[in-house]
Amino acid sequence: MKEDLVKDIKNAVINSEQTDIFGSKNDTLEEACSRYLMFKGYRVVSPKKFNYTIKKLDDLIHYFYSLHNNKHPEKFASSMDLGRDRATAKELVEARMIATGVGREYALNECGEIIKTIIDNEDKFKFKYNLSFSVFDQKKLKWIIDSAVQIINKDFTLKEEEKAKILRRKAIELEDDEELGFEDLDELVAKLEEE
Amino acid sequence: MNFNVSTDSIQRAIKVLGVVVRANAVDATGRILIEAKDNSVMFMANNGATAMSFVANDVDINEPGVVAIAYSKIKSFVSSFKPWSEEEGSGAKYFRFVSTERVTTVEVDNLYSTGKSSTGELKLANSNPALIAKFPEFEKIDFTLNSTIFRTATNKVLYAINPQTDYNQAALQGMNIQFEDDSIFFAGSDGVVLSEYQIKNVSERIEGNVILQYDFVMGLRRLLADDIPLLWEINGNRVSVKFDEIVYTGRRIIGHEFPNYKPALEDYTDYINLSKEFLMGALYPFVDVLESEDNFRLTFEIKDKMLYIFNSQARIEAEQDITGGLNFSIDLNGKHMIQTIEAIKDDNILVKFSNSQGFAIFDSSTFNDQKALISSIKKR
């Protein structure tokens, strides 16, 4: 089994080197790697799909200011130090690429998600000063990013669990009219664990 | 059912039906339907994907009827008798088919050149003829193609098609025939290599395209004799070709557009003209050292008026008439390259290119009607 999975990855790598004319070739590498990791016991989750189109550092900076100004019109930031913000944004994106091993495009969008999370959850962070782009400074305020990532992951897990719950309900509705008692089963397992 | 059919006709019918019949199948796809009515006998087979009818007119019908019999049981019996020869005064003139409710008997009288005679008899169990689905009769001609031209076109294009391709484009599992102005374009591709053959349309002017299933094209190629007109009818998802006593029917691929590949064939910045003899001579030495685990990689490189073809194991360097300053390198599937150049019927071949991440385009230098395109392999 393991040998077959490794062989599949090898074949997928060979296939990935061959370009195709119409750009419609199935990418088997992702699937082969996922199957191998699942075999090894890893939980493989599809990459998060972002709704943003953040392609460069400036997009990230402007995204922050537009969200911030929209939320706090009274603290409207009429000026910014673009040079300093660019350096901060660059460090932030590079830090995410190192931390998660993702490509630049994904990291830019993930940083967009982090910015949105911090602004949406500003009260949870209990900032002493007005929120500015300097909160993304990796040297001094790395904990802010770590906390934001934790919030994102928690939300993501909750959403996945909610999705699974809906799917489970749908499956029960389609397969059988009778309640299968999955909820009761969870309770039963919890009780058994307690005992 | 009771009729006589000439040896020539029954032998030809059995031979051509072999293209469609699944000889080893025990279900209806392994059987042929025989229907005697009016002044002809129709032999028919249907394997679900393709179907064929052969109408024999040199028959003598005593009692009309219809039966279905196993193809594998009759094939050798019918094929082993020599047809009647007036010159030699020997052979079998006809076969007699006599059917009762359960059994069909095939009888033949044979005369040897020595003047001695023999008789043969084969008893076959009848099957339910209703299980072999008949297809609608050939009604109208949508276009005509010469068999030699069709065979030449398929020789140029079929190698590029992989009917098992797992690409998202279902249309790539078939051969595209595109009617455009005064030309007909035949094209096939597996997504890595694409091959096109262009001919002048001298028959009916129709517009649009038809994508033929690979199996249908392969079957038709096996049936064709040289230089006969093929009459084509397109009706819904069905394509029929009529020639001689045969109507061959298959399905066309519908609901999927054949990708627009034409812009890619014009996407190049430079070209060189090489003799086919040279190219084949330079490529054949690699046949045994092309690595399947490396996409049969072969590097095609032009540098300082020299042409280099190499992989990790072999290398060819050749002096060619190449414009100075033209430097280019691309990695291609060597098997596709050999097949592509072999398929072009010309003494000289144009090789067009623009960059190492793109395509290499090949064409007949004289006629410009046999274009092909091979996509690159990423360099390491």
Boltz contact constraints between the chains, C-beta under 6 A:
constraints:
  - contact:
      token1: [A, 17]
      token2: [B, 377]
      max_distance: 6.0
  - contact:
      token1: [A, 17]
      token2: [B, 378]
      max_distance: 6.0
  - contact:
      token1: [A, 18]
      token2: [B, 192]
      max_distance: 6.0
  - contact:
      token1: [A, 18]
      token2: [B, 295]
      max_distance: 6.0
  - contact:
      token1: [A, 18]
      token2: [B, 377]
      max_distance: 6.0
  - contact:
      token1: [A, 19]
      token2: [B, 375]
      max_distance: 6.0
  - contact:
      token1: [A, 19]
      token2: [B, 376]
      max_distance: 6.0
  - contact:
      token1: [A, 20]
      token2: [B, 191]
      max_distance: 6.0
  - contact:
      token1: [A, 20]
      token2: [B, 192]
      max_distance: 6.0
  - contact:
      token1: [A, 20]
      token2: [B, 375]
      max_distance: 6.0
  - contact:
      token1: [A, 21]
      token2: [B, 191]
      max_distance: 6.0
  - contact:
      token1: [A, 21]
      token2: [B, 194]
      max_distance: 6.0
  - contact:
      token1: [A, 21]
      token2: [B, 375]
      max_distance: 6.0
  - contact:
      token1: [A, 22]
      token2: [B, 191]
      max_distance: 6.0
  - contact:
      token1: [A, 22]
      token2: [B, 259]
      max_distance: 6.0
  - contact:
      token1: [A, 24]
      token2: [B, 167]
      max_distance: 6.0
  - contact:
      token1: [A, 24]
      token2: [B, 168]
      max_distance: 6.0
  - contact:
      token1: [A, 24]
      token2: [B, 169]
      max_distance: 6.0
  - contact:
      token1: [A, 25]
      token2: [B, 167]
      max_distance: 6.0
  - contact:
      token1: [A, 25]
      token2: [B, 191]
      max_distance: 6.0
  - contact:
      token1: [A, 26]
      token2: [B, 166]
      max_distance: 6.0
